[in-house]
Amino acid sequence: MDEYAESKSLREMDGHGTHTASTIAGSVVTNASFFEYARGGARGMAVKARITVYKICWSFSCYDSNILAVTDQAISDGVNVISLSVGANGRAPPYDHDSIAIGAFGVVRRSSQGEKEIESEG
């Protein structure tokens, strides 16, 4: 990683994360328009939502290990909704080699185990 060209922090370099976060939880902006068309209010889908951000991509790659580590961390942090917005080049890999599919399977498996534990207590 070239630390002069890229930050180790969550700060992004291309604005994609900020765009997707504002789509989710952006505050109300009055009198918004697109080049003076469709003037009105704009806001995210859930303006009171709290967002937890994790960085998985760097200028040279989005490593599978980062995707899986972040998925595990989000579960540990108690995140309710996980949304990944990651571009791909070419075709998606088979499910058993797709880090996003594997991470999603882990989320469902761990969520299901938690629900069974809660149900069995009563």
Steps between C-alpha positions, in 0.01 A plus 500: 500500500632841408432707813564822309222426253258326735394522863498209744198665662139450397532809283414410145662619184216499246181598687318170445454423870373850572252466214363167622487618865303810404258284303435307820502765770552838338352801680224701335615751239235750397474650154720232342499441126685330221617782273184694595273201420279325756543767766391397849621336819754221498585264785629153571272204555546497879618841620523387864708193422843460649767382260805290577765522231772251418758535224562191286639643178828669423617661179654174383237246608209386714645193668275207590664487842391860567143425396480196730670678791266799473195275486612325820575835665156638409335197663715544811409870510128414498423658164137441396536548125807428290525660158803458278540713194795349318554514127618197308691443183367229278287214626421417860689196632318179596330531839754281676776741389305826538608682818178703515285185474715321759478800734122519452471130581695562821268785594190285450654206684608711798166684507309173496710360784430810708127470448504132601689586818243767588209265430646218707534718812125519558 
